[in-house]
Amino acid sequence: MADIKPYNGTEPLHKLLKRARLFERKKQPNELCQTYLHISRYYSEREIDTDKAFEFAEKATELAELLNDDFLRVDCLYAKAVVERVVGNVAFALTLLQNALQILHRLEKTKKVMREQAGIFYRIATLFFKPEELKQRMFYLRKAYKLFKLLNNEQGIGFCYIVAANYYFRNKDYERAIKYNLQSTEIFTRSNDRTLIAGNKNNLGNIYMELQEFDKAAENLKVAIEYFDSNQHGKSMALMNLGDCYMQQGMMQEAKQFLNKAYLISRKGKLKYVLYSVLELQATWLHRQKRYKLLSEKQQEIIELKNEFFEKEKAKSQKELELRFELQEKDKEARMLKQRTAEMEAYTHKLEMINNELKTFAHVASHDLKEPLRGISSFVELLHRRTAGKLNDEEKEYLNYIHTNTQRMGNIIKDLLEYTQIEMGERSTNYVNVQEVVNHVSDILKAQPENINVSIHAEKLPSVRANQTEVERLLLNLIANGIKYNKSDKPEVRISAKREDGFYHFMVSDNGIGISKQYRKKVFEIFQRLHSRNEYSGTGIGLAISKKIVENHGGEIWVDANDGGGSVFHFTLPA
């Protein structure tokens, strides 16, 4: 594994991109992730290109998730927080850093974890810079300071001094600002960290300029320029500040010299925010020198850069608005989905209750209806025996009529109960051998005396995933109908099947009386009869039950005419 040093702000972009390509080729995701983070920091801190900074922070996040590395996750959140801080979104930067703390809180409290926590506390402290935010700033700064002190981390302590110094500078407490800057400079001098020393010297230069102590300001700014070495961003800032320092003293030639150097470095390095500040100072210099033609050109350059910033901010604002709208729409959809889910759950619960009530009702109703019918049948039978030989033909016909209709009513109740059980009942499914079912049904039907001349032929039939009892009832209904509605001397029923798209397509054909085209859908409706009871017996529920069985298994059922006369009932069941 390559040694990846923390980003110090000095490495040029082309080297970082070259390193990223190398790690990508070598398939070293850990090193690639850290390099992406360095590139993100470069764009957010050097070029202030927040779109690019966020792009590389996102790339790093994807790799951190792939590696399932909590420390890399924390680094990614930190990088994103830096971007948000640059664009002024302090609240979101704070949220990201608090998320990083939550990750660290879950880990075992090692020195590495404590060091990471101290770094996050330090970064949170930098988010609070307004006078009214002193309490929050000092709270997190103390937490960071205590951890750095516990770890004996001098550099971390130095960073805490810098935060304190910057806070006091913003609030014009220059004495304390100088004190903490000097303390941090002393620490960074011991570690010989030239970049951090340069940063402190630049800050001291700004403080002394505010105090009108220009000699001390220039002295510190010259050291900053020297110590920034290859850090073009820092060097251009120090050169610009030194140019400003000389201009405030009226040393216009010296001011021009250092402002021009700052201009060249910031323009070459595409440090546009530094360049903008340099241009404004150069315009001030030209105005004081009454160089109005050059001033006009410089102001035009400022306007062009300002327009570029405006377009960039406009595009960014538009992107943020689109993102906010998208998030609002997603939030709205989530709320609606939650509401619909709750409504569906309530509706499902209500349906379950109704279903249970219907089951109970069907069972109780069938029992309560059967009881009086059994009573009627018993009394009719008793009356028939006691009046044997005493009734005339008309009175006997009345008794037979009562007996026949009570039997028919009993059959209707029995079929209705079966229909409701198929509609609402729970069913178990397994592989059913349809060939065996047809053989069993055939034996039942052929055992009846009136079916002595019936022929039932079944080709080699497959097994299906279904409920055994319901498949038996389905085939019994269809084969029995083929026999019942048949005027042939030799009623014949044939059953065959073929596989189609994950289903088996079954055909039950007969040589019976057939069904007219206009009634081929109607026959599957409950209580629908095409013939009088004097012609054919039945309750008118059998085919409705058959349809319900097939549909409950996810199949379809329909009827066509048989080419040789009669009907062909088609149905499909899962293979």
C-alpha positions, 0 to 999 in steps of 0.5 A: 500500500502506498503512503498517502500523506495528509493534504497540505495544500501545496501539491499541484492539481496535475500531480494529484490527477496523475496519481489518481490515474495511476491508482485507478490503473493499479486497482488500489481503491484505498489509495484512490479514495484518499487521492480523490479526497485530496483533489476535492480539498484542492478544488474547494480550498485553492480554486474554490470550484465547489462543483468539482470539489463535490464531484471528487468527494462523491467519488471518494464516498463511493469507494469508501462504501465499497471498502466499508471503511469507517475512517474513509467515510469520516474523511469523505464527510469532512471533505463535503463539509469543507465544500459546504463551508466554502459555499456558505452552507454552514448548517449543512456542513455542521450536519455532515460533521455531526454525522462523522462524529456519530460514526466515530462514536460507534468505534472502539476509542483508540488513539486514531479515533480520538485524533479523528474526533479532535479534528472534527471538533476543531472543524466544527469550531471553525463554523462558528465565527459570529460574535453571538456564536462565541459559546458554541465556538468555544465549546467545540474548541475546548473539546478539540483542545482537550483531546489534542492535549491528551494525545500530546498532539502539538500540531492539533493544539496549534490549529486550536490557537489559529481558530481562537486567533481568527475569532478574535481578529474578526471581533477586532480583539487584536491583542488576543489575536496576536497572542494566539497567532504567536503561540501557534507559530511557536508550535509550527516552528518546532515542527518546521511546518513552513506552510503553517508558519506562512499562514500564521505570518500572513494572518499577523500581517493582516492584524498589524495592518489593521493596527496601522503598524505597517513595518511589522505587517510588512515584516510578517508578510515577507516571511509568509511569501518566502515560506509559502514556497510552491503554495501558489494560493497562499503566496498570491494572498501574501503578495496581495496583502503586502501590496495593500500594505505598501499602498496604505502607506503611499508607497505606490511603486512597491505596491504596484510591484507586489500587486502585479506579482500577485496578479500573475500568480493568481491568473496563471493558477486560475485562483479566481477569487484571489484574482478578483481581490487583486484586481480590485486593489489594482483598480484602486492603485490606478484610480489613485494614480489617475491612470483612467484609461488603464483603470477602465480596462481593469474595471472591464476585467473585473466586470468579466470576472464578476459576470463569470462568478454570477453565471456560476452562482446562477447555475449553482442556484438553479441546480440547488433549486432543482435538487430542492424541488426534487427532494420536496417531490420525493418527500411528498411522494414518501408522505403520500406513500406512507399515507396510502400504505396506512390506508391500505393496511386499514383497508386490508384489516377491514377486509380480513374482518369482513372475510372472517365474518363472511366465513362465519356467516356462511357456515352458520347460515348453511347450518341454520338453513339446512336444519329447517329443511331437514325438519321439512324432509323428515315430516314429509317422509313421516306424513308419506308413511302414515298416509300410505294408501289414503291419499289420492294422486293429486295429494301424493303429487303435492308431497312429492313436490315438497320433497323434491324442492327441499332436496333441491334447496339443500343442494343449493345451500351445499353448493353455495357454501362450497362457493364461499369456501373457495372464494374466501378459504385458505388453500394449500398447494402442491404438485397434483397428478391430473392423470390420477385425478381424472382416473378417480373422477372417472371411476366415481361417474362410471359407478352411477347406473345412468352412465353405463354407456359413457366413455371418458378418455384422457391423454397422458396428463401432467402434474400441476401446482394446485390444490388437490381437492379443488382440482378434483371438483373442477374436473368432476364439474366439467366431465359431469356436465359433458355427460349430463348435457348430452343426448348421444347414445354413447356420451364421450368426454376427452381430456387433453393438455399442452404446455404454454408459457409456464402454464398447462392448457387443459381441454375437456371436450364432449359430444353433447348438445353444445352451448350457443355463442351468446351464452358462452360467458354467461354460463360461468355466472352464478345461478345462470341456467340455459335449460329448465329444471324439467330438462336438466337438473342442477343448481346453476352454481357448478360452472361458477365454482369451476371459474372461481377455482381456476382464477384462484390458481391464477389461470383462465377458463372459457368454452368453445364449440367442438368441431365434431359437435358439443363443447370444449371447456378450456382452462389453464393452471400453473405448471 
